Amino acid sequence: MSKPSPDGSETASEDFLKSQDSRHFSVLRAEVIECLDMKEGEIFIDGTFGAGGYSRAVLESSKAQVYGIDRDPNAGQTGREFEQEFSGRFKFLQGQFSEMEILLQAEGISKVDAIALDIGVSSMQFDEAERGFSFSRDAPLDMRMSCTGQSAADVVNLYGEEELANIIYKYGEERKSRWIAKAIVRYRKEQLIERTLTLAGIIEGVLGKARFIKGKKQIHPATRTFQALRIYINDELGELEKVLEVSERILNSGGRLCAVSFHSLEDRIVKQFFKLKSGGISRNSRYLPEQTETNDPTFKLIFKGGKKPQDKEMKLNPRSRSAKLRAGIRTQAAIVLSE
C-alpha cells in the first residue's frame, strides 16, 4: 500500500512508483498507459522491455496481447518470468527494437495496435555497476547494451584524437570535446583506459570537478562524454530513426505510438518524426526518408508538444526530470516514398 497524502488520499505517483520493479521506474507510466488506451484482443509491443514496467501495466489493466523486445540479454530473465506469470498473453523477444518487424514476422504478426518506446539506457543498466554505464562506481568501461561488439574501452583506446573529439561533440554536445580527446590520447600512451573512474578522472583533469552554483550541484563533468560514448557504441540514434520508420509501417490504422526520450538528441528525432508525419513540416526531414509534398499525414498527434512528468513523479524519481513523452495515432494514409 502506498503512503497516503496529507489529505488522506493516496497519491497516484507514489502508488505507481511503489508498484515498480525496484531496479527500474517506468517514467511517465500513467501517461503512457492512458495514451496507449489498450483494448481486449489488441497487440501491444513494448519496444524497450527492460524490467517490464509498461508491459506489466498493460497486462494488468487490459486483456491485450503483449510482446516485449530488448537487446539486453539480462532482460531475458525478467521476460521469462513474465511468460510464466502471464501465460498465453506475453512473449519476450530478444533483439534490437529496430528489428521489431522481423522479430514479429517470425511470430506470424504483421500488424500491431500499439507501441511504446522508452529510449536510451534504463535505470536498471545504470545501477548494474559492472555494465560500465555510470561513473558513480568503479567498473569496467563497457557500456554495451547487447553485451556484444566493441566496448567503450575499445573506442577510447583505439580511436584517433580527432575521431574521439567528433564523437564526444556530436553525441555529447560537449563544447570542450577536443581538450578531452587530447587528454585521453595523452593518458593512454602510458597505460590503457579500462575503468569508468579512470576515464572520469581524466575528464575531471580537463574540466575540473563538479561545482555548486547558487547552492545547486552542477552535472558531473564526465556526464556528456559518457553519454556520447554510450550513444555511439550502441548506435542509439540510428536505432531510434529505424524503429520510428518500422512503427509507421506495422501499426494498424488507429494504432498508437508513444515515445519517451531523455535528452535533446533523442527528443529532436522523435519531435521531427511526429511533425513530419502529422503534416507539421512541409519540407523533407534530414532524419527520415524523403517524401513527396502531397503525402497525407500518417499520424495524428494525441497532444501537442512533449509531455513532462508531474512534479510529484520527479520528486520521487529524480531520473525522470529530463523525460518527455510524445505520442501519435496512425491514420489510414499509406506511406508514400519518393523515388
VENNORHU-V404006 format. One record per backbone hydrogen bond with DSSP energy under -0.5 kcal/mol. CO is the residue of the C=O (numbers start at 1). NH is the residue of the N-H. E is the energy in kcal/mol with one decimal. If there is no record, write none. Layout:
BEGIN
co=CO nh=NH e=E
co=CO nh=NH e=E
END
This chain:
BEGIN
co=3 nh=11 e=-0.8
co=5 nh=8 e=-2.8
co=9 nh=5 e=-4.5
co=11 nh=15 e=-2.2
co=12 nh=16 e=-2.6
co=13 nh=17 e=-2.6
co=14 nh=18 e=-2.3
co=15 nh=19 e=-0.9
co=17 nh=20 e=-1.3
co=21 nh=24 e=-1.6
co=24 nh=26 e=-0.6
co=25 nh=27 e=-1.1
co=26 nh=29 e=-1.3
co=28 nh=32 e=-2.7
co=29 nh=33 e=-2.8
co=30 nh=34 e=-1.8
co=31 nh=35 e=-2.0
co=32 nh=36 e=-2.5
co=33 nh=37 e=-1.9
co=39 nh=42 e=-2.1
co=42 nh=44 e=-0.5
co=42 nh=65 e=-3.2
co=43 nh=113 e=-2.1
co=43 nh=114 e=-1.3
co=44 nh=46 e=-0.6
co=44 nh=67 e=-2.3
co=45 nh=47 e=-1.1
co=45 nh=116 e=-2.3
co=46 nh=49 e=-0.5
co=46 nh=69 e=-2.9
co=49 nh=52 e=-3.2
co=52 nh=56 e=-2.8
co=53 nh=57 e=-1.9
co=54 nh=58 e=-2.3
co=55 nh=59 e=-2.7
co=56 nh=60 e=-2.5
co=57 nh=61 e=-1.3
co=58 nh=62 e=-1.3
co=63 nh=41 e=-1.4
co=65 nh=44 e=-3.2
co=66 nh=91 e=-1.5
co=67 nh=46 e=-2.8
co=68 nh=93 e=-3.4
co=69 nh=49 e=-2.6
co=70 nh=95 e=-1.8
co=71 nh=73 e=-0.6
co=72 nh=75 e=-1.8
co=73 nh=76 e=-1.3
co=74 nh=77 e=-0.5
co=74 nh=78 e=-0.6
co=75 nh=79 e=-2.2
co=76 nh=80 e=-2.5
co=77 nh=81 e=-1.9
co=78 nh=82 e=-2.2
co=79 nh=83 e=-2.0
co=80 nh=84 e=-1.4
co=81 nh=85 e=-2.5
co=82 nh=86 e=-3.3
co=84 nh=87 e=-0.9
co=86 nh=89 e=-2.4
co=86 nh=90 e=-1.1
co=89 nh=66 e=-3.2
co=91 nh=68 e=-2.2
co=93 nh=70 e=-1.5
co=96 nh=99 e=-1.9
co=97 nh=100 e=-1.4
co=99 nh=103 e=-2.7
co=100 nh=104 e=-2.4
co=101 nh=105 e=-2.0
co=102 nh=106 e=-1.6
co=104 nh=107 e=-1.1
co=104 nh=109 e=-2.6
co=105 nh=108 e=-1.7
co=112 nh=252 e=-3.0
co=113 nh=256 e=-2.1
co=114 nh=45 e=-2.5
co=115 nh=258 e=-2.6
co=116 nh=47 e=-2.1
co=117 nh=119 e=-0.8
co=117 nh=260 e=-3.2
co=122 nh=126 e=-2.2
co=123 nh=127 e=-2.4
co=124 nh=128 e=-0.9
co=127 nh=129 e=-1.2
co=128 nh=131 e=-2.3
co=129 nh=132 e=-1.9
co=131 nh=143 e=-3.0
co=139 nh=196 e=-2.8
co=140 nh=142 e=-1.6
co=141 nh=153 e=-1.8
co=142 nh=152 e=-2.5
co=143 nh=145 e=-0.6
co=151 nh=155 e=-1.7
co=152 nh=156 e=-2.5
co=153 nh=157 e=-1.7
co=154 nh=158 e=-1.7
co=155 nh=159 e=-2.2
co=160 nh=164 e=-2.5
co=161 nh=165 e=-2.5
co=162 nh=166 e=-2.3
co=163 nh=167 e=-2.1
co=164 nh=168 e=-2.5
co=165 nh=169 e=-2.1
co=166 nh=170 e=-2.9
co=167 nh=171 e=-2.4
co=168 nh=172 e=-0.9
co=168 nh=174 e=-1.2
co=169 nh=173 e=-1.3
co=173 nh=175 e=-0.7
co=174 nh=177 e=-1.2
co=176 nh=180 e=-1.9
co=177 nh=181 e=-2.7
co=178 nh=182 e=-2.1
co=179 nh=183 e=-2.0
co=180 nh=184 e=-2.3
co=181 nh=185 e=-2.4
co=182 nh=186 e=-2.2
co=183 nh=187 e=-2.3
co=184 nh=188 e=-2.4
co=185 nh=189 e=-0.7
co=186 nh=189 e=-0.6
co=187 nh=190 e=-1.7
co=187 nh=191 e=-1.5
co=192 nh=194 e=-0.8
co=194 nh=141 e=-2.3
co=195 nh=199 e=-1.9
co=196 nh=200 e=-2.5
co=197 nh=201 e=-2.2
co=198 nh=202 e=-1.9
co=199 nh=203 e=-2.2
co=200 nh=204 e=-2.4
co=201 nh=205 e=-1.8
co=202 nh=206 e=-0.8
co=203 nh=206 e=-0.9
co=203 nh=207 e=-3.0
co=204 nh=208 e=-2.6
co=211 nh=213 e=-0.5
co=211 nh=218 e=-3.1
co=212 nh=214 e=-0.5
co=213 nh=216 e=-1.7
co=215 nh=217 e=-0.5
co=216 nh=213 e=-2.8
co=220 nh=223 e=-2.0
co=222 nh=226 e=-2.5
co=223 nh=227 e=-2.3
co=224 nh=228 e=-2.3
co=225 nh=229 e=-2.4
co=226 nh=230 e=-2.3
co=227 nh=231 e=-2.6
co=228 nh=232 e=-2.4
co=229 nh=233 e=-2.7
co=230 nh=234 e=-2.0
co=231 nh=235 e=-0.5
co=231 nh=236 e=-1.9
co=232 nh=235 e=-0.9
co=235 nh=239 e=-2.6
co=236 nh=240 e=-2.0
co=237 nh=241 e=-2.3
co=238 nh=242 e=-2.0
co=239 nh=243 e=-2.6
co=240 nh=244 e=-2.0
co=241 nh=245 e=-1.5
co=242 nh=246 e=-2.4
co=243 nh=247 e=-2.6
co=244 nh=248 e=-1.8
co=245 nh=249 e=-1.5
co=246 nh=250 e=-2.2
co=247 nh=251 e=-1.6
co=250 nh=112 e=-2.5
co=252 nh=255 e=-2.6
co=255 nh=330 e=-3.6
co=256 nh=115 e=-2.4
co=257 nh=328 e=-2.1
co=258 nh=117 e=-2.3
co=259 nh=261 e=-0.6
co=259 nh=326 e=-2.2
co=260 nh=119 e=-2.4
co=261 nh=324 e=-2.0
co=263 nh=267 e=-2.6
co=264 nh=268 e=-2.4
co=265 nh=269 e=-1.3
co=266 nh=270 e=-2.2
co=267 nh=271 e=-3.1
co=268 nh=272 e=-2.4
co=269 nh=273 e=-2.3
co=270 nh=274 e=-2.5
co=271 nh=275 e=-2.4
co=272 nh=276 e=-2.7
co=273 nh=277 e=-2.8
co=274 nh=278 e=-1.5
co=275 nh=280 e=-2.9
co=275 nh=281 e=-1.0
co=276 nh=279 e=-1.0
co=277 nh=298 e=-1.5
co=277 nh=299 e=-2.0
co=285 nh=288 e=-0.7
co=290 nh=338 e=-1.6
co=292 nh=295 e=-1.4
co=298 nh=331 e=-2.3
co=300 nh=329 e=-3.0
co=307 nh=325 e=-2.3
co=310 nh=313 e=-0.6
co=310 nh=314 e=-2.1
co=311 nh=315 e=-2.1
co=312 nh=316 e=-1.9
co=313 nh=317 e=-2.6
co=317 nh=320 e=-2.4
co=318 nh=321 e=-1.7
co=320 nh=323 e=-1.8
co=324 nh=261 e=-2.4
co=325 nh=307 e=-2.9
co=326 nh=259 e=-2.7
co=327 nh=302 e=-2.0
co=327 nh=303 e=-0.7
co=328 nh=257 e=-2.7
co=329 nh=300 e=-2.4
co=330 nh=254 e=-3.3
co=334 nh=336 e=-0.6
co=335 nh=337 e=-0.6
co=336 nh=292 e=-0.6
END
